[in-house]
Structures are given as structure tokens and as C-alpha cells.
Amino acid sequence: MQPYSAATPAEESRLWAALEEVSDPEIPVLSVVDLGVIRDISVDGRAATVIITPTYSGCPAMSYIEMMVRDAVLKAGFQEVEVKTVLAPAWTTDWLSEAGREKLRSIGIAPPAEISTSKQSLLGFDPVVACPRCGSEQTEVISQFGSTACKALYRCTDCAEPFDYFKCI
């Protein structure tokens, strides 16, 4: 991701490192960078601008995320912080980092099984969701609504364990 103003690589690295420390409040193993809600950054001397996109427009955690981003950037030594929210283009699960997908698996949450542009669900096809515990693709939907709005509840028919599936948005 390229910043839209000139900044030194050290300043940019310091800002990205600060943002990596900000955890998603609903899935704390993920940073906001892993989640893909950090859209862009800009550094101008001691001032930093961070552009974020919510996972969905009604996300109840965005105010908290904005506050945590601002605090982390100030703690990293920037004197001024502006956090801008941008709604278009809309966030997509395609923006989850590979590291973020692995972190989800490590805590028993299946990451999105397909790219968000897949039209299979429109035709009544459920994605093949591998169990994050045993890897089996013999899974079934228990509920379209999981512990948060962005997750569904699944069960593995091989190991019989229930697990959350991070919905493809």
C-alpha cells in the first residue's frame, strides 16, 4: 500500500508497526492490519493520517477501533493523528491478510473459504468449509449467525467439534 504523501521508510515502518499492535476487539488475535481495515496511511513530519474502512457500515466496534488506532499512533511518537473512515469501496474478506487467515485457524475459526466475488451462494451452493481443528471438509452449517455478525456457526461431522466460520463478505 502506497501512502499518498512523501514520508521516509522509517516513518512509514513506525506507523505500520504501531497499527499492527491494534487488536480487533471482536477477534483479538487479529490486528486491524491483519483484518484489512487499514486502507492507507500518510505521514507528514510528526503528523499521521490513517484511513480505515469498517468491515460493515454498522460495525459497533469502529468507534473503539478509531480510538485504539489514534492512541497507538500517538504512543508511536506522532504528535498529530487523523483517522478517516472511508466506506467505498466496501470492505471485503478478500482484504484479510494470509497471516490473519492463519491466526483465525489457530484459534479455531475457519477463515473465508472463497473469494468474495464468488457467485456460488446466489445459486444455493454453500462454500466448502474446512474444519480448523482437524482439516476435514465434512462440515455443516448449524446457524448462519455465530458469536458475532461476521461469523456463522458450523460443526465438523468427522471430529464433531463446533466452530465459527468467518463469513465471506
Protein Blocks (a to p, Z undefined) as FASTA:
>chain_A
ZZfbdcdfklmmmmmmmmmmpccfklmmbcfklnopambdcdehjaccdddddfbfklmk
lmmmmmmmmmmmmmnopabdcddddfbdcddfklpcfklmmmmmmnopacdfbdfkbckl
mnopacddddfklopabdcdfbfcdfbfkbccdddfklopacdddddZZ
